[in-house]
Amino acid sequence: MTQARLVLQGLVFHARHGYCPEEAVLGGRFVVDVEMQLSLAPIQDDLSGTVDYAQVYEVVRQEVTERRYRLIETLADQIAERLWQSYPQLEALTVRVHKPQAPLPGLFGDVYVEIDRWRSVSR
């Protein structure tokens, strides 16, 4: 069995998430990272044996651009839930939603939330 880590990093979208009413009107930049850990046995040059990252991108795009959440925590959790349910071969999953233009009264590098999921290992 081979352990693999599949990462989609820096997926950028314009969306209208946020608690403030202005955020619903103006929107802002959101960046999403998805890290998936899975087992591949044995590695074949066939998409059916792994996770289709084009489909993962589409799930992320839909959640970020077609729905509106007040909290980035909820957005990250919804992305994680859809991916977790869609891909039972995932052993672990991390979803990060960055909000680099969050309405804060000062200078900062980034604001993000990270959701982690993992399957229990029974021994």
C-alpha positions as a LaTeX table, in Angstrom:
\begin{tabular}{lrrr}
\hline
Residue & $x$ (\AA) & $y$ (\AA) & $z$ (\AA) \\
\hline
Met1 & 0.00 & 0.00 & 0.00 \\
Thr2 & 1.36 & 3.42 & $-0.95$ \\
Gln3 & 0.48 & 6.56 & 0.98 \\
Ala4 & $-0.14$ & 9.60 & $-1.22$ \\
Arg5 & $-0.77$ & 13.23 & $-0.44$ \\
Leu6 & $-2.71$ & 15.16 & $-3.08$ \\
Val7 & $-2.68$ & 18.94 & $-2.63$ \\
Leu8 & $-4.56$ & 21.73 & $-4.36$ \\
Gln9 & $-2.99$ & 24.95 & $-3.10$ \\
Gly10 & $-3.91$ & 28.55 & $-3.68$ \\
Leu11 & $-7.30$ & 28.22 & $-5.37$ \\
Val12 & $-8.41$ & 31.86 & $-5.69$ \\
Phe13 & $-12.00$ & 33.06 & $-5.97$ \\
His14 & $-13.99$ & 36.28 & $-5.62$ \\
Ala15 & $-16.95$ & 35.68 & $-3.32$ \\
Arg16 & $-19.30$ & 37.40 & $-0.90$ \\
His17 & $-18.72$ & 35.62 & 2.42 \\
Gly18 & $-18.56$ & 37.54 & 5.65 \\
Tyr19 & $-20.41$ & 38.79 & 8.66 \\
Cys20 & $-20.53$ & 42.46 & 7.64 \\
Pro21 & $-23.31$ & 43.54 & 5.25 \\
Glu22 & $-20.77$ & 45.31 & 2.99 \\
Glu23 & $-19.03$ & 41.98 & 2.38 \\
Ala24 & $-22.24$ & 40.61 & 0.84 \\
Val25 & $-22.30$ & 43.51 & $-1.61$ \\
Leu26 & $-18.63$ & 44.08 & $-2.43$ \\
Gly27 & $-17.24$ & 40.62 & $-1.91$ \\
Gly28 & $-13.58$ & 39.87 & $-1.60$ \\
Arg29 & $-10.75$ & 37.51 & $-2.36$ \\
Phe30 & $-10.77$ & 34.01 & $-0.87$ \\
Val31 & $-8.01$ & 31.45 & $-1.21$ \\
Val32 & $-8.57$ & 27.75 & $-0.55$ \\
Asp33 & $-6.05$ & 24.96 & 0.05 \\
Val34 & $-7.08$ & 21.29 & 0.10 \\
Glu35 & $-4.75$ & 18.54 & 1.30 \\
Met36 & $-5.89$ & 14.94 & 0.92 \\
Gln37 & $-4.15$ & 11.82 & 2.18 \\
Leu38 & $-5.07$ & 8.50 & 0.63 \\
Ser39 & $-3.76$ & 5.02 & 0.07 \\
Leu40 & $-3.08$ & 3.79 & $-3.42$ \\
Ala41 & $-2.72$ & 0.06 & $-3.93$ \\
Pro42 & $-0.96$ & $-0.49$ & $-6.26$ \\
Ile43 & $-0.35$ & 2.75 & $-8.15$ \\
Gln44 & $-1.80$ & 2.50 & $-11.62$ \\
Asp45 & $-1.77$ & 5.10 & $-14.37$ \\
Asp46 & $-5.56$ & 5.29 & $-14.14$ \\
Leu47 & $-7.72$ & 8.08 & $-12.73$ \\
Ser48 & $-10.22$ & 5.61 & $-11.26$ \\
Gly49 & $-7.65$ & 4.58 & $-8.63$ \\
Thr50 & $-7.21$ & 8.02 & $-7.15$ \\
Val51 & $-9.03$ & 11.30 & $-6.52$ \\
Asp52 & $-9.85$ & 13.42 & $-9.57$ \\
Tyr53 & $-8.51$ & 16.83 & $-8.61$ \\
Ala54 & $-10.58$ & 18.53 & $-11.33$ \\
Gln55 & $-13.69$ & 17.30 & $-9.50$ \\
Val56 & $-12.23$ & 18.49 & $-6.17$ \\
Tyr57 & $-11.68$ & 21.93 & $-7.72$ \\
Glu58 & $-15.28$ & 21.98 & $-8.90$ \\
Val59 & $-16.61$ & 21.17 & $-5.40$ \\
Val60 & $-14.51$ & 23.99 & $-3.95$ \\
Arg61 & $-15.58$ & 26.43 & $-6.69$ \\
Gln62 & $-19.27$ & 25.64 & $-6.14$ \\
Glu63 & $-19.11$ & 26.10 & $-2.37$ \\
Val64 & $-17.09$ & 29.31 & $-2.59$ \\
Thr65 & $-18.87$ & 31.04 & $-5.47$ \\
Glu66 & $-22.41$ & 29.68 & $-5.52$ \\
Arg67 & $-23.29$ & 29.92 & $-1.83$ \\
Arg68 & $-22.83$ & 32.60 & 0.80 \\
Tyr69 & $-21.65$ & 31.97 & 4.33 \\
Arg70 & $-21.24$ & 34.47 & 7.13 \\
Leu71 & $-18.28$ & 32.60 & 8.61 \\
Ile72 & $-15.26$ & 31.19 & 6.82 \\
Glu73 & $-15.38$ & 28.39 & 9.40 \\
Thr74 & $-18.72$ & 27.30 & 7.93 \\
Leu75 & $-17.41$ & 27.58 & 4.37 \\
Ala76 & $-14.36$ & 25.43 & 5.18 \\
Asp77 & $-16.51$ & 22.87 & 6.98 \\
Gln78 & $-18.95$ & 22.60 & 4.06 \\
Ile79 & $-16.11$ & 22.06 & 1.59 \\
Ala80 & $-14.62$ & 19.41 & 3.89 \\
Glu81 & $-17.97$ & 17.67 & 4.33 \\
Arg82 & $-18.66$ & 17.43 & 0.60 \\
Leu83 & $-15.18$ & 16.09 & $-0.15$ \\
Trp84 & $-15.28$ & 13.67 & 2.80 \\
Gln85 & $-18.60$ & 12.23 & 1.64 \\
Ser86 & $-17.56$ & 12.12 & $-2.03$ \\
Tyr87 & $-14.25$ & 10.33 & $-1.52$ \\
Pro88 & $-14.40$ & 7.47 & 1.01 \\
Gln89 & $-10.80$ & 6.55 & 0.09 \\
Leu90 & $-9.58$ & 9.67 & 1.88 \\
Glu91 & $-7.79$ & 8.83 & 5.11 \\
Ala92 & $-7.21$ & 12.44 & 6.11 \\
Leu93 & $-8.32$ & 15.81 & 4.80 \\
Thr94 & $-7.33$ & 19.39 & 5.54 \\
Val95 & $-9.22$ & 22.36 & 4.12 \\
Arg96 & $-7.91$ & 25.89 & 4.62 \\
Val97 & $-9.92$ & 28.98 & 3.71 \\
His98 & $-7.88$ & 32.18 & 3.66 \\
Lys99 & $-9.47$ & 35.60 & 3.79 \\
Pro100 & $-6.52$ & 37.89 & 3.02 \\
Gln101 & $-8.71$ & 41.01 & 2.87 \\
Ala102 & $-10.61$ & 40.43 & 6.12 \\
Pro103 & $-12.02$ & 43.64 & 7.60 \\
Leu104 & $-9.49$ & 44.18 & 10.39 \\
Pro105 & $-8.41$ & 47.58 & 11.73 \\
Gly106 & $-4.71$ & 47.10 & 11.00 \\
Leu107 & $-2.07$ & 45.51 & 8.83 \\
Phe108 & $-1.84$ & 41.73 & 8.70 \\
Gly109 & $-0.56$ & 38.99 & 6.44 \\
Asp110 & $-3.49$ & 36.60 & 6.38 \\
Val111 & $-6.53$ & 35.29 & 8.20 \\
Tyr112 & $-7.51$ & 31.67 & 7.69 \\
Val113 & $-9.37$ & 28.78 & 9.21 \\
Glu114 & $-8.26$ & 25.17 & 8.95 \\
Ile115 & $-10.54$ & 22.15 & 9.17 \\
Asp116 & $-9.01$ & 18.68 & 9.65 \\
Arg117 & $-10.74$ & 15.34 & 9.25 \\
Trp118 & $-9.35$ & 11.83 & 9.55 \\
Arg119 & $-10.78$ & 8.37 & 9.58 \\
Ser120 & $-10.41$ & 6.27 & 12.69 \\
Val121 & $-7.92$ & 3.47 & 12.35 \\
Ser122 & $-9.25$ & 0.28 & 13.88 \\
Arg123 & $-6.62$ & $-2.18$ & 15.06 \\
\hline
\end{tabular}
